[in-house]
Amino acid sequence: MIRMTLRARANFQRKLLAWFCANRRALPWRGSRDPYRIWVAEIMLQQTRIAAVLPYYQRFLETLPTVESLAGARLEKVLQLWSGLGYYSRARSLHLTAKTIVANHGGKFPRTFEAALDLPGIGAYTAAAVLSIAYDAPFAVLDGNVARVLTRIGAIPGDLREPGRWRQLSETAQGLLAKRAPGDWNQALMELGETICAPQNPQCNQCPIRSFCRARTLGLTGEIPAVRRKRAPVKVRIAAAILRDPKGRTILVRDPGAHDDVLFSRMWQFPAVQVVKDAMAEIEMHVREILDLDGQPIRFEALPAARHGVTFRNITLLPFLGQMPELPTRARTKILSLGRIDRVPISSATRKIAASLRNI
């Protein structure tokens, strides 16, 4: 797909590596060749901006500095450290993978591609990233940033995520790999895609490999890669109940009521239900049902609504404050001060619901 002479490829590699050496950002995971630190960073960075990851990464490693400490931690603690970062299946896979590495690999991230792929939650991209950066193994990464750079260099039309094209791009990435410095090379391509060869308005005049870019020569950088069709957005309304007793305590539940896997990620949450028609009536019915309250009085009042987005869902959160003389004790519930809910694993949606109480 991208054909270069040996001399041109060497020049291409030299220019990009020189640019990366001079312009690489000082990111915390770049200060170490420890595969654990690199692996944690790569998992956190999946579908998440660097700026959002930085504080979580620092806090996570301060608390769980080794793969052994992660493997020995309770899942609830891992989820608490991840709370607010989103895509919580990543945290669960990270925890399970740590246990596997300790049990089956002597606490060391495996050095072969096949063994890395056998780990829970490790795909081709993550395996190549960790092995190349930590061990200088000759495996090329392919993510959205790298694929965009490659499609522009080769002026490759169409949807880059189409399976056949993605396989070809993977082969191209491997063919262009600078094997004398695979870790730096992979990071250089990712850095270029993130900072220079952006999806919109790429800064072509600052690109160190612009002379190799056919899309720039043909004036096609705005059309390559092709824009992916997005799924039509779906509007969803979720009602949630902040139940509060005279001591200022609330109750959190493990409640599969409202998009549990997507919105609340099977973590602690306020009782919640997807609204069909009458938000207050439906949340009151849901609360009475899951907490078995019978005729116990609850006085509900509406709190300010909040917006929340998850993939293609445009969610309106409708919180209600329910005053109760006494909170019920039930299985799969937790009673705690409203000011202390951050001490247990909760999603960002639950944080927004709690914040609505401070906005009145």
C-alpha positions as CSV (number, residue, x, y, z in Angstrom):
1,M,0.0,0.0,0.0
2,I,2.9,2.4,0.7
3,R,5.9,1.6,-1.5
4,M,9.3,3.1,-0.7
5,T,12.8,2.3,-1.8
6,L,15.2,1.2,1.0
7,R,16.9,4.6,0.8
8,A,13.6,6.5,1.0
9,R,12.3,4.3,3.9
10,A,15.6,5.0,5.8
11,N,15.2,8.7,5.2
12,F,11.5,8.5,6.3
13,Q,12.4,6.8,9.5
14,R,15.3,9.1,10.3
15,K,13.2,12.3,9.9
16,L,10.4,11.0,12.0
17,L,12.6,9.7,14.8
18,A,14.6,13.0,14.8
19,W,11.4,14.9,15.1
20,F,10.2,12.7,18.0
21,C,13.5,13.1,19.8
22,A,13.2,16.8,19.7
23,N,9.5,17.2,20.3
24,R,8.3,14.2,22.4
25,R,6.0,15.3,25.3
26,A,7.2,14.6,28.8
27,L,4.6,12.0,29.8
28,P,5.0,10.0,33.1
29,W,4.9,6.6,31.4
30,R,7.8,7.6,29.1
31,G,10.2,7.9,32.0
32,S,10.4,4.2,32.5
33,R,10.9,0.9,30.6
34,D,8.9,-0.9,33.3
35,P,6.3,-3.0,31.3
36,Y,3.8,-2.6,34.2
37,R,3.8,1.2,34.0
38,I,3.6,1.1,30.2
39,W,0.8,-1.5,30.2
40,V,-1.3,0.5,32.7
41,A,-0.9,3.7,30.6
42,E,-1.9,1.9,27.4
43,I,-5.1,0.5,29.0
44,M,-6.0,3.9,30.5
45,L,-5.4,5.7,27.2
46,Q,-7.8,3.5,25.2
47,Q,-10.6,5.8,24.0
48,T,-9.5,8.4,26.5
49,R,-7.6,11.7,26.1
50,I,-4.1,12.0,27.7
51,A,-5.2,15.1,29.7
52,A,-8.0,13.0,31.4
53,V,-5.7,10.1,32.1
54,L,-2.8,11.9,33.7
55,P,-4.2,12.4,37.3
56,Y,-5.7,8.9,37.3
57,Y,-2.4,7.4,36.2
58,Q,-0.4,9.1,38.9
59,R,-2.9,8.2,41.6
60,F,-3.2,4.6,40.4
61,L,0.5,4.0,40.5
62,E,1.0,5.7,43.8
63,T,-1.5,3.2,45.3
64,L,-0.7,0.1,43.2
65,P,3.0,0.6,42.1
66,T,3.6,-3.0,41.0
67,V,1.8,-5.8,39.2
68,E,1.8,-7.8,42.5
69,S,0.1,-5.0,44.4
70,L,-2.6,-4.8,41.7
71,A,-3.1,-8.5,41.7
72,G,-3.5,-8.5,45.4
73,A,-5.9,-5.6,45.6
74,R,-9.6,-6.0,45.9
75,L,-11.5,-5.3,42.7
76,E,-13.5,-2.6,44.6
77,K,-10.3,-0.7,45.3
78,V,-9.2,-0.9,41.7
79,L,-12.6,0.4,40.5
80,Q,-12.5,3.2,43.1
81,L,-9.1,4.3,41.7
82,W,-10.6,4.1,38.2
83,S,-13.8,5.9,39.2
84,G,-14.6,8.7,36.7
85,L,-12.3,7.5,34.0
86,G,-15.0,5.5,32.2
87,Y,-15.1,2.2,30.3
88,Y,-14.8,0.3,33.5
89,S,-14.4,-3.1,31.8
90,R,-10.8,-1.9,31.3
91,A,-10.2,-1.8,35.1
92,R,-11.7,-5.3,35.6
93,S,-9.6,-6.7,32.8
94,L,-6.5,-5.0,34.2
95,H,-7.1,-6.6,37.6
96,L,-7.7,-10.0,36.1
97,T,-4.6,-9.7,33.8
98,A,-2.4,-8.8,36.8
99,K,-3.6,-11.9,38.6
100,T,-2.8,-14.0,35.5
101,I,0.7,-12.4,35.2
102,V,1.5,-13.1,38.8
103,A,0.1,-16.7,38.7
104,N,1.4,-17.8,35.3
105,H,4.4,-15.5,34.4
106,G,6.2,-15.0,37.7
107,G,5.0,-11.4,38.0
108,K,6.6,-10.4,34.6
109,F,4.8,-9.2,31.6
110,P,5.5,-11.9,29.0
111,R,8.0,-11.1,26.2
112,T,6.4,-13.0,23.3
113,F,3.5,-11.7,21.2
114,E,1.6,-14.9,21.5
115,A,1.8,-15.0,25.3
116,A,0.8,-11.4,25.6
117,L,-2.2,-12.0,23.4
118,D,-3.3,-14.8,25.7
119,L,-3.7,-12.4,28.6
120,P,-7.2,-11.2,29.4
121,G,-8.0,-7.8,27.8
122,I,-4.8,-7.7,25.7
123,G,-5.3,-7.2,22.0
124,A,-2.8,-6.8,19.2
125,Y,-2.3,-3.1,19.7
126,T,-1.6,-3.3,23.5
127,A,0.7,-6.3,23.0
128,A,2.7,-4.5,20.4
129,A,2.9,-1.3,22.4
130,V,4.1,-2.8,25.6
131,L,6.5,-5.3,24.0
132,S,8.1,-2.7,21.7
133,I,8.4,0.1,24.3
134,A,9.4,-2.1,27.3
135,Y,11.5,-4.7,25.5
136,D,12.4,-3.2,22.1
137,A,10.6,-6.1,20.5
138,P,10.0,-5.5,16.7
139,F,6.2,-5.2,16.7
140,A,4.4,-2.2,15.0
141,V,1.4,-0.7,16.6
142,L,-1.8,0.2,14.8
143,D,-4.3,2.5,16.4
144,G,-6.5,5.3,15.0
145,N,-3.7,7.9,15.1
146,V,-1.2,5.6,13.3
147,A,-3.8,4.5,10.7
148,R,-4.6,8.1,9.9
149,V,-1.0,8.9,9.3
150,L,-0.5,5.9,7.1
151,T,-3.6,6.4,5.0
152,R,-2.6,10.0,4.3
153,I,1.0,9.1,3.4
154,G,-0.3,6.5,0.9
155,A,-3.5,8.6,-0.1
156,I,-5.5,5.5,0.7
157,P,-9.3,6.2,0.3
158,G,-12.2,4.6,2.0
159,D,-13.0,3.6,5.6
160,L,-9.8,2.7,7.3
161,R,-11.6,0.5,9.8
162,E,-12.9,-1.8,7.1
163,P,-11.4,-5.2,8.1
164,G,-9.5,-5.9,4.9
165,R,-8.1,-2.4,4.9
166,W,-7.1,-2.5,8.6
167,R,-5.2,-5.8,7.9
168,Q,-3.4,-4.1,5.1
169,L,-2.5,-1.1,7.2
170,S,-1.2,-3.4,9.9
171,E,1.1,-5.1,7.4
172,T,2.2,-1.6,6.1
173,A,2.9,-0.5,9.7
174,Q,5.1,-3.6,10.3
175,G,6.9,-3.0,7.0
176,L,7.8,0.6,7.9
177,L,8.9,-0.2,11.5
178,A,12.3,1.1,12.4
179,K,13.6,-2.1,14.0
180,R,16.6,-0.5,15.6
181,A,14.2,1.6,17.8
182,P,10.7,0.0,17.6
183,G,9.4,1.6,20.8
184,D,10.4,5.1,19.9
185,W,9.1,4.6,16.3
186,N,5.7,3.5,17.5
187,Q,5.5,6.4,19.9
188,A,6.6,8.8,17.2
189,L,3.9,7.7,14.8
190,M,1.2,7.9,17.6
191,E,2.6,11.3,18.7
192,L,2.5,12.6,15.1
193,G,-1.1,11.5,14.6
194,E,-2.1,13.1,17.9
195,T,-0.4,16.4,17.6
196,I,0.3,17.2,13.9
197,C,-1.7,14.8,11.6
198,A,-5.0,15.5,13.4
199,P,-8.4,14.4,12.0
200,Q,-9.3,18.0,11.2
201,N,-7.0,20.8,10.1
202,P,-3.7,18.8,10.1
203,Q,-0.7,21.0,10.6
204,C,1.0,19.8,7.4
205,N,3.6,22.6,7.4
206,Q,5.0,21.3,10.7
207,C,5.0,17.7,9.7
208,P,8.6,16.2,9.5
209,I,7.5,13.7,6.8
210,R,5.3,15.9,4.7
211,S,7.5,15.3,1.6
212,F,6.4,11.6,1.7
213,C,2.7,12.4,2.0
214,R,0.7,11.7,-1.1
215,A,-2.6,13.0,0.4
216,R,-0.9,16.4,0.9
217,T,0.6,16.4,-2.6
218,L,-2.9,15.6,-4.0
219,G,-4.7,18.1,-1.7
220,L,-6.7,15.3,-0.1
221,T,-5.8,15.6,3.6
222,G,-9.3,16.8,4.3
223,E,-10.9,13.8,2.6
224,I,-8.5,11.0,3.8
225,P,-9.2,9.0,5.8
226,A,-12.9,8.9,5.0
227,V,-15.3,10.0,7.7
228,R,-16.9,7.1,9.4
229,R,-20.7,7.0,9.6
230,K,-21.8,7.6,13.1
231,R,-24.7,5.8,14.7
232,A,-27.8,8.0,15.1
233,P,-27.9,9.4,18.6
234,V,-30.6,8.0,21.0
235,K,-32.2,10.2,23.6
236,V,-32.6,8.6,27.0
237,R,-34.0,9.9,30.3
238,I,-32.8,8.4,33.6
239,A,-34.5,9.2,36.9
240,A,-32.4,8.7,40.0
241,A,-33.2,8.9,43.7
242,I,-30.9,10.5,46.3
243,L,-32.5,9.2,49.5
244,R,-31.3,11.1,52.6
245,D,-32.0,10.6,56.3
246,P,-31.8,13.3,59.0
247,K,-28.1,12.6,59.5
248,G,-27.3,13.5,55.9
249,R,-26.6,9.9,54.9
250,T,-27.7,8.3,51.7
251,I,-28.0,4.8,50.3
252,L,-26.2,3.4,47.3
253,V,-27.2,0.1,45.6
254,R,-26.0,-2.5,43.2
255,D,-29.0,-1.9,41.0
256,P,-29.5,-3.3,37.5
257,G,-32.3,-0.9,36.9
258,A,-31.1,1.7,34.4
259,H,-28.4,0.8,31.9
260,D,-26.4,-0.7,34.6
261,D,-23.6,-2.0,32.4
262,V,-23.3,1.2,30.3
263,L,-24.2,4.1,32.6
264,F,-23.3,2.9,36.1
265,S,-20.9,0.1,35.1
266,R,-22.1,-2.3,37.7
267,M,-20.7,-0.1,40.5
268,W,-22.3,1.6,43.5
269,Q,-25.1,4.0,42.3
270,F,-28.2,5.7,43.4
271,P,-31.4,3.8,42.6
272,A,-32.2,4.7,39.0
273,V,-34.7,3.7,36.3
274,Q,-35.2,4.6,32.6
275,V,-38.1,7.0,32.3
276,V,-41.1,6.0,30.1
277,K,-43.5,8.8,31.0
278,D,-43.6,10.2,34.6
279,A,-40.2,10.4,36.1
280,M,-41.1,11.0,39.7
281,A,-43.8,8.3,39.8
282,E,-41.6,5.8,38.1
283,I,-38.5,6.4,40.3
284,E,-40.7,6.2,43.5
285,M,-42.2,2.9,42.3
286,H,-38.7,1.6,41.5
287,V,-37.3,2.6,44.9
288,R,-40.1,1.0,46.8
289,E,-39.7,-2.2,44.8
290,I,-36.0,-2.7,45.1
291,L,-35.8,-1.6,48.7
292,D,-39.0,-3.3,49.8
293,L,-40.4,-0.1,51.5
294,D,-44.1,-0.9,51.4
295,G,-45.9,2.1,52.8
296,Q,-43.0,3.9,54.3
297,P,-43.3,7.6,53.6
298,I,-40.9,9.3,51.2
299,R,-41.1,13.0,50.2
300,F,-39.6,13.5,46.8
301,E,-38.6,16.8,45.2
302,A,-37.0,17.3,41.8
303,L,-33.4,18.4,41.6
304,P,-31.6,20.1,38.6
305,A,-31.3,17.9,35.6
306,A,-27.8,17.1,34.2
307,R,-26.6,16.0,30.7
308,H,-24.5,12.9,30.2
309,G,-23.2,11.2,27.1
310,V,-22.2,7.5,26.6
311,T,-21.3,6.5,23.1
312,F,-24.4,7.2,20.9
313,R,-26.7,7.9,23.9
314,N,-27.6,11.4,24.8
315,I,-28.7,11.0,28.4
316,T,-30.7,13.4,30.6
317,L,-30.2,12.6,34.3
318,L,-33.3,13.5,36.4
319,P,-32.3,13.4,40.1
320,F,-34.9,13.4,42.9
321,L,-34.2,14.0,46.5
322,G,-36.1,11.7,48.8
323,Q,-36.3,12.6,52.5
324,M,-36.7,9.6,54.8
325,P,-36.8,9.3,58.5
326,E,-34.7,6.1,58.3
327,L,-32.8,4.5,55.5
328,P,-33.5,0.7,55.0
329,T,-30.7,-1.9,55.4
330,R,-30.9,-4.4,52.6
331,A,-28.5,-6.8,50.8
332,R,-26.4,-5.1,48.1
333,T,-26.8,-1.7,49.6
334,K,-24.4,0.7,51.3
335,I,-25.3,3.6,53.7
336,L,-22.8,6.4,53.9
337,S,-22.5,10.2,54.2
338,L,-23.2,12.0,50.9
339,G,-19.9,13.7,51.3
340,R,-18.1,10.3,51.3
341,I,-19.5,8.6,48.2
342,D,-16.2,9.1,46.4
343,R,-14.7,6.6,48.8
344,V,-16.5,3.8,47.0
345,P,-16.3,3.0,43.2
346,I,-18.9,5.1,41.4
347,S,-19.3,6.2,37.8
348,S,-19.1,9.8,36.5
349,A,-22.9,9.7,36.0
350,T,-23.4,9.0,39.7
351,R,-21.1,11.9,40.5
352,K,-23.3,14.2,38.3
353,I,-26.4,13.0,40.1
354,A,-24.8,13.8,43.5
355,A,-23.6,17.2,42.3
356,S,-27.2,18.1,41.5
357,L,-27.9,18.4,45.2
358,R,-25.1,21.0,45.5
359,N,-26.7,23.1,42.7
360,I,-29.9,23.9,44.6
